[in-house]
Amino acid sequence: VYNFNPGPSPIPAPVLKKAKEEMFNYENSGMAVMEMSHRSPLYEKIHYQAINQLKELLSVPDDYEVLFLQGGASLQFAMVALNFLPENKEAAYVLTGSWSEKAAKEAQTLGNVTTLATSESNQFKHIPEVDLSKVTEKTAYIHLTSNNTIYGTQWSSFPKEPAVPVIIDMSSDILSRSIPWNDVDMIYAGAQKNAGMSGVTIVIMKKSLLESANDKLPPSLSYKQHASKDSLYNTPPTAAIYITSLVTDWIKGLGGVEEMQRLAKQKADLIYSVIDGSSGFYTGHAEPEARSKMNITFKLTNENLEKEFLTQAKNTGFIGLNGHRSVGGCRVSTYNAVPLNHVEKLKSFMETFMKKNA
Ligand code: PLP
C-alpha cells in the first residue's frame, strides 16, 4: 500500500527489513531486543548508539542532553510546565493549532500561561508573527509547535535571540530539518512519525535549562532524574529505542538531515503543484508561506466529490488521506519514510481524478 498515515506513520522499508532480520535474535544472543535486560551491555550499545546518532544527525551541541522518555509528546506538555514553570512566573505559548492548544491547556493546569501569538482567528492557516517585546521578566519560557500536523502549517524559522528559553514540540518534523540550537533550548518529539515507532519520546535540552528545572518533583517526572541516569532510571522502551537507532542509521546512510530536508521539499512540492495547478478543484488549507513539508492539507472545493475522492483513493491503495477528524478534508503526510515514488503515484491519482470530475 501507499501509506500516508499521519502518525504512527511508515517506518523506512530497509529499517523494517533489518529489524525483521536481527530484532528477534539480536547479534546471536538468542534473545529478541525486547527480551534483553536494559542493563545489559548489548542493550546499552543500542541505547547509546541511538543517542549518539541523534546528536550527530541534528548537530546537537555538547552542552545539550538527549533523553528518551515515555508517555508520548503529550506527557511533555505537562512535564515542561512541571519542570520549568514556577509559581511566580508565566509561560508564553504560541498557538498554531490543536497540538499547541493542548500543550497550553496542560500547562494551564499547573501554572500561569499566556498566549504570545495565535493564528486561531484565521483557522490556523498561517504562522503568526511573534512580538518578542511581549516577553517579560515574568516569562519562564516560550513554547511553540514547529509543524502543525492537523492544519498543515510549519514554522520556516524560529524567533531569533529570545531572552528566555524556547521549547519546541517537533513531533511531526524532527529529523526533517536542521535545528538552530543558538535560538532553541529544548525540543521534544514522539518518535512515531519521523524517528521510529510509538513508545519513545525524544527530548533534547540545554544542560543549563536542565539545571534550572524544578527539583521537587516525583523522580519519574523530573528531567534531572532521567538525565542523571542517562534515561535508564526505569525500564526504557527498549524496542522503540532500537527502531530509532535503525532509523538514524538509515538517515545517515542517505546523507543525513540535509538530504531529508531536500526530499521533504521535493515530495511536498509535488502535491502542492497539483493543488496550485487545479484551478480551484483542490483548495489548500495553509497559506502558501506557511505550508508544511510534512502534512499537506486540502479539500475538494466541491464537497460532494470529496467522499468519492477518498473512497477511490483508498480502493487504489492510498492509506491515511482523510483529514483529522476535527477539521475534515484531506491530508497527505509525507514524512521521511514515505518514498518519493509513492508521492508521484498520488500526484497522478489526484490529476486523473480531477480530469475525470472537473
Ligand atoms: N504534538 C504534535 C505536533 C503531534 O502531531 C502529536 C501527535 O500527532 C502530538 C503532539 C501528540 O503526540 P503523542 O500521541 O505522542 O502524545
Residues whose N, C-alpha, C, O or C-beta is under 5 A from the ligand:
A	BS01	PLP	G7 G71 G72 A73 S74 W99 N147 T149 D169 S171 S172 G190
